[in-house]
């Protein structure tokens, strides 16, 4: 063989080996590229260094077809019991064992509400029931119907049922006290707080806008309404603090909170926040209008990949704000502040920011997208879209336990008497809360 021919063949063989070994390198047009290697590794969550456990007990419950309602939760808890609907009956389960303690009624459906030893539920026909949570005996049944209930709430003296209208029943005898009807119903949850019942609906005309309504809880009489205002960020000291809303014809460029008189709805004070020091001439409409809420003695503004915080009663132009963020543009605020953490996610990765020094914590090991997570004790209980729950320590980011639920579309995980309750479509499960995650 000629030396030159031998060298050419050797070089060609070396090039072929490199093309096979190196994914993503350039190649001649004749290279067919018939294979691709991506995330070719074990994607089972069992590879996470956390103890795999089984549920202490599992019970079937009636399926809720509305995924939004399921996400809000359909299980009520209290007095060491979990309350669910099974075959149209209200069933009380011992949270330690899952054993059924009692059952009640027929044709019942979610939502359920537990308050002060009494369980409240509505039937498909609209009858509302109050049931003794200890023994399952009927306390009262309403004569007036509230069909299609989507929310039950108490204000201390009355049971309020939201089914688009609002009905008030006496807590002691179930007598209907009043009914509120607006032309367009209350599709968002109502609020009963600070001696007021607050609801929000939408009004359509040349354009659509929201209206905040305030009612007297004793009589149901409307006290006032405020157009282009959201449900309250807070109700305190006889005032309602509501965020002003943008419309198609009137943009709110910066987060604007109106402090309304609780009795009249009159605007007592307006506070405007501009945490990014925006020059509004250079920005589009609503560029600095971020959702706001109160937590403790601070107010928080959700700007997506950043969370801003101010002292609640301070002038934002004269005080120092805190900023929490993760250096990744695709992450968005998710939860907190809770247990010295504020959480950000893009549904596949989860990060925490410490409220103490604003350093970042990574909650690694997830192999599937996040369906939801809930913060309980010192734990973040993450449920993936494959149905696997992974409980991690919020402060250390260490996985503690994992549970294959086999469910989908999950409600909030709950903590009751040392047990974690997991609710999903058609099923409720429970396991012991890990000692390391308990809030001492």
C-alpha positions in Angstrom: 0.0 0.0 0.0 1.3 3.4 -0.9 2.2 5.5 2.2 0.0 8.4 1.0 -3.0 6.2 0.5 -2.6 4.6 3.9 -2.5 8.1 5.6 -5.7 9.1 3.8 -7.6 6.0 4.9 -6.4 6.4 8.5 -7.6 10.1 8.6 -11.0 9.1 7.1 -11.4 6.5 9.8 -10.6 8.9 12.5 -13.1 11.5 11.2 -15.8 8.8 11.1 -15.2 7.9 14.7 -15.4 11.5 15.8 -18.7 12.0 14.0 -20.2 9.0 15.8 -18.9 10.0 19.2 -19.6 13.7 19.2 -23.3 14.7 19.3 -24.1 18.0 17.8 -20.8 18.5 15.8 -20.9 19.7 12.2 -20.8 17.0 9.5 -20.8 16.6 5.7 -24.1 16.6 4.0 -23.9 12.8 3.4 -24.0 12.2 7.2 -27.6 10.8 7.7 -27.8 11.8 11.5 -30.2 9.1 12.3 -29.9 9.2 16.1 -30.2 11.8 18.8 -29.3 11.5 22.5 -31.0 14.0 24.8 -32.0 13.4 28.5 -31.2 9.8 28.2 -31.0 8.9 31.9 -33.3 7.4 34.5 -36.2 9.8 34.9 -37.9 7.9 37.6 -38.2 9.8 40.9 -37.1 6.7 42.7 -33.5 7.9 41.9 -34.0 10.8 44.3 -32.1 10.2 47.5 -35.3 10.2 49.6 -37.0 7.4 51.5 -39.8 5.9 49.4 -42.9 5.4 51.4 -46.4 4.0 51.0 -49.6 5.7 52.0 -50.9 4.8 55.5 -54.3 4.6 54.0 -56.2 5.4 50.8 -60.0 6.0 50.3 -62.1 6.6 47.2 -64.2 9.7 47.0 -66.6 11.2 44.4 -64.8 12.7 41.4 -65.1 16.4 40.8 -65.2 17.1 37.0 -64.2 20.7 37.4 -60.3 20.8 37.6 -60.4 24.3 39.0 -62.6 23.2 41.9 -60.4 20.2 42.4 -57.3 22.5 42.6 -59.0 24.5 45.3 -59.6 21.3 47.3 -62.6 19.1 48.1 -61.6 17.6 51.4 -62.4 19.2 54.7 -60.6 18.4 57.9 -61.1 19.0 61.7 -61.3 17.2 65.0 -59.0 14.4 63.9 -61.1 13.6 60.9 -61.1 14.0 57.1 -64.5 14.7 55.5 -65.2 13.6 52.0 -68.1 12.7 49.7 -68.5 9.0 48.9 -71.3 7.9 46.6 -73.2 11.1 47.4 -72.8 10.6 51.2 -70.8 12.7 53.6 -68.2 10.4 55.1 -66.0 11.1 58.2 -62.7 9.3 58.2 -60.2 8.8 61.1 -57.1 10.6 59.8 -54.8 8.1 61.5 -56.3 5.0 60.1 -58.7 6.0 57.2 -61.5 4.1 59.0 -64.9 5.5 58.3 -66.4 6.9 61.6 -69.8 7.8 60.3 -71.7 8.7 57.1 -74.6 11.0 56.4 -77.2 11.9 53.8 -77.5 11.4 50.1 -77.1 13.3 46.9 -74.4 15.5 48.6 -71.5 17.2 46.8 -68.5 19.4 47.4 -67.6 22.0 48.6 -67.4 21.1 52.3 -66.7 23.4 55.2 -65.6 22.5 58.8 -66.1 25.1 61.5 -66.1 24.7 65.3 -67.2 21.1 65.4 -69.8 21.4 62.6 -69.6 20.2 59.0 -71.5 22.1 56.3 -72.4 20.6 52.9 -74.9 21.2 50.1 -76.9 18.7 48.0 -77.4 18.6 44.3 -80.9 19.8 44.9 -79.6 22.9 46.7 -80.5 21.9 50.3 -77.8 23.0 52.8 -77.0 20.8 55.8 -75.1 21.3 59.1 -73.8 18.1 60.6 -72.3 17.4 64.0 -68.7 16.5 63.1 -68.3 14.2 66.1 -71.2 11.8 65.5 -72.7 12.6 62.0 -76.1 13.7 63.4 -78.0 16.4 61.5 -78.0 19.8 63.3 -80.2 21.4 60.7 -81.3 21.3 57.1 -82.2 24.5 55.2 -85.7 25.0 53.8 -84.5 27.4 51.1 -82.3 26.0 48.4 -78.8 27.2 47.1 -78.3 25.1 44.0 -74.8 24.9 42.5 -72.8 26.0 45.5 -69.2 26.7 44.7 -68.1 28.2 48.0 -69.1 28.0 51.7 -67.8 30.5 54.2 -68.7 31.7 57.7 -68.5 35.1 59.2 -68.9 33.9 62.8 -72.7 34.3 62.9 -73.8 33.2 59.5 -73.1 30.6 56.8 -72.6 32.2 53.5 -73.2 30.2 50.3 -71.8 31.4 47.0 -73.5 30.0 43.9 -73.2 33.1 41.8 -75.7 34.7 44.2 -74.9 35.0 47.9 -77.2 33.4 50.5 -76.9 33.8 54.2 -78.1 31.1 56.7 -78.2 31.3 60.5 -75.5 29.1 61.9 -77.7 27.9 64.7 -80.9 27.0 62.9 -80.2 27.2 59.1 -82.9 29.8 58.5 -82.2 31.8 55.4 -81.6 35.4 56.4 -81.0 37.2 53.1 -80.0 36.7 49.5 -77.9 38.9 47.3 -78.3 38.9 43.5 -76.4 40.9 41.0 -77.0 40.8 37.2 -73.7 39.1 36.7 -72.9 36.6 39.4 -69.9 36.4 41.8 -67.7 33.9 40.0 -64.7 34.6 42.2 -64.6 33.7 45.9 -66.4 36.1 48.2 -64.7 37.5 51.4 -66.4 37.8 54.8 -64.1 39.9 57.0 -64.0 43.1 59.1 -67.8 43.3 59.4 -68.3 43.2 55.6 -69.2 40.8 52.9 -67.2 41.6 49.8 -67.8 40.2 46.3 -66.6 41.0 42.8 -68.3 40.7 39.4 -67.9 42.0 35.9 -70.0 44.5 34.0 -70.1 44.5 30.2 -71.0 47.5 28.0 -68.7 49.3 25.6 -66.0 47.4 27.5 -65.8 45.0 30.4 -64.7 46.0 33.9 -64.8 44.6 37.4 -66.8 46.0 40.3 -66.1 45.5 44.0 -69.3 45.3 46.1 -69.6 45.6 49.9 -72.6 44.4 51.9 -73.8 44.5 55.5 -73.5 40.9 56.8 -76.5 41.2 59.1 -79.0 42.4 56.5 -77.4 41.8 53.1 -77.9 45.4 52.2 -75.5 46.9 49.7 -73.3 49.5 51.4 -71.3 50.6 48.4 -69.6 49.5 45.2 -66.3 50.6 43.6 -65.8 50.2 39.8 -62.4 49.0 38.5 -61.3 47.6 41.9 -60.1 44.2 42.8 -61.0 42.0 45.8 -59.2 43.4 48.8 -55.5 43.1 49.4 -56.5 43.7 53.1 -59.4 44.6 55.3 -58.2 46.3 58.5 -59.0 49.2 60.9 -62.4 49.8 59.3 -60.9 50.2 55.8 -60.8 48.1 52.6 -57.5 48.2 50.8 -58.1 47.4 47.1 -55.9 47.4 44.0 -57.1 49.7 41.2 -57.6 47.8 37.9 -56.8 48.6 34.3 -59.4 48.5 31.6 -59.3 48.7 27.8 -59.8 52.4 27.9 -58.0 53.3 31.1 -54.6 51.8 31.9 -53.2 51.8 35.4 -49.5 52.1 34.7 -48.2 51.5 38.2 -49.4 49.4 41.1 -52.1 51.6 42.7 -53.8 50.8 46.1 -56.8 52.7 47.2 -57.7 52.7 50.9 -61.5 52.8 51.0 -63.8 53.6 53.9 -65.4 50.3 55.0 -68.8 51.9 55.5 -69.0 54.2 52.5 -66.4 53.1 50.0 -65.0 56.6 49.8 -61.3 56.7 48.8 -59.5 57.9 51.9 -56.0 57.6 50.5 -54.2 56.4 47.4 -50.7 54.8 47.4 -48.7 54.3 44.2 -45.7 51.9 44.0 -42.9 52.2 41.4 -40.3 49.7 42.5 -38.5 49.7 39.1 -38.3 53.5 39.0 -40.0 53.4 35.6 -40.1 56.4 33.3 -43.7 55.9 32.1 -43.0 57.7 28.8 -40.7 54.9 27.8 -43.1 52.1 28.8 -46.2 50.5 27.5 -49.6 50.8 29.3 -49.6 48.9 32.6 -45.9 48.0 32.5 -45.5 48.7 36.2 -48.9 47.4 37.4 -48.0 44.4 39.6 -50.4 42.2 41.7 -50.1 43.3 45.4 -51.0 41.7 48.7 -50.3 42.0 52.4 -48.4 39.6 54.6 -47.9 40.5 58.2 -46.7 44.1 58.4 -45.4 44.2 54.8 -46.9 44.6 51.3 -45.6 42.5 48.4 -45.6 43.1 44.6 -45.3 40.2 42.2 -43.3 41.3 39.2 -42.9 37.8 37.7 -39.2 37.1 38.1 -38.9 39.6 40.9 -40.8 40.1 44.2 -40.7 43.5 45.9 -41.6 44.2 49.5 -42.3 47.4 51.4 -43.3 48.2 55.0 -47.1 48.2 54.9 -47.7 51.7 56.3 -44.7 53.5 54.9 -44.6 55.9 52.0 -43.0 53.8 49.2 -41.2 56.9 47.8 -39.5 57.5 51.1 -38.6 54.0 52.3 -36.2 51.2 51.2 -37.8 48.3 49.4 -36.5 44.7 49.4 -36.1 42.8 46.2 -36.1 39.0 45.9 -35.1 37.3 42.6 -33.3 34.4 41.0 -30.8 35.0 38.2 -33.0 33.3 35.5 -35.5 35.1 33.4 -37.8 32.2 32.9 -38.5 31.7 36.7 -41.6 33.3 38.2 -42.7 34.0 41.7 -44.6 31.1 43.1 -45.1 31.3 46.9 -43.9 32.9 50.2 -42.7 34.5 52.3 -42.9 31.4 54.4 -40.3 29.9 56.8 -37.7 32.4 55.6 -38.1 31.4 52.0 -39.6 32.9 48.8 -40.1 30.4 46.0 -39.7 30.8 42.3 -40.4 28.2 39.6 -40.9 27.6 35.9 -42.9 24.4 36.6 -39.8 22.2 36.0 -37.2 23.8 38.4 -37.8 25.2 41.9 -35.6 27.7 43.6 -35.9 29.5 47.0 -34.6 32.9 48.0 -33.7 33.4 51.7 -35.4 36.3 53.3 -32.4 36.8 55.6 -29.6 37.3 53.1 -31.3 36.9 49.7 -29.1 34.0 48.7 -30.5 31.2 46.5 -31.4 27.7 47.4 -32.0 25.1 44.6 -34.5 22.3 45.2 -33.0 19.7 42.9 -33.9 16.2 41.8 -37.3 16.8 40.1 -37.7 14.6 37.1 -41.1 15.7 35.9 -43.0 19.0 35.8 -44.6 20.3 39.0 -48.3 19.8 39.2 -48.5 21.8 42.5 -46.6 22.2 45.7 -47.8 23.2 49.3 -45.8 24.6 52.2 -46.5 22.8 55.5 -44.3 23.0 58.6 -40.7 23.1 57.4 -41.6 21.2 54.3 -42.3 21.8 50.6 -44.6 19.0 49.4 -44.1 18.9 45.6 -46.4 16.8 43.5 -45.1 16.1 40.0 -47.3 15.6 36.9 -46.4 11.9 37.1 -48.3 11.8 40.4 -45.2 11.4 42.6 -45.1 13.5 45.7 -41.6 14.6 47.0 -41.3 16.2 50.4 -38.2 18.4 50.8 -36.9 20.4 53.7 -37.5 24.1 52.9 -34.4 25.3 54.6 -31.9 22.6 53.6 -33.5 21.7 50.2 -32.9 18.0 51.1 -35.4 15.4 49.9 -36.9 13.6 52.9 -39.6 11.2 51.6 -41.4 10.4 48.4 -44.8 8.8 47.7 -46.2 7.5 44.4 -49.8 8.7 44.6 -51.1 7.3 41.3 -53.4 10.3 41.1 -53.8 13.4 38.9 -55.3 16.9 39.3 -54.4 17.6 43.0 -56.0 19.7 45.7 -53.9 21.2 48.5 -52.0 18.8 50.7 -53.1 19.3 54.3 -51.7 18.6 57.8 -54.0 17.1 60.4 -52.9 15.6 63.7 -49.5 14.6 62.5 -50.8 13.3 59.2 -50.4 14.7 55.7 -53.5 14.4 53.6 -53.2 14.2 49.8 -56.2 14.8 47.7 -56.6 14.0 44.0 -59.4 13.3 41.6 -61.4 10.4 43.1 -59.0 9.6 45.9 -57.7 10.8 49.2 -54.5 9.4 50.8 -52.6 10.0 54.0 -49.1 9.4 55.4 -47.3 10.5 58.6 -45.7 13.9 58.5 -41.9 13.4 58.7 -40.5 14.5 62.1 -37.8 16.6 60.4 -40.5 18.7 58.6 -42.7 19.4 61.6 -42.8 23.0 62.8 -41.7 22.7 66.5 
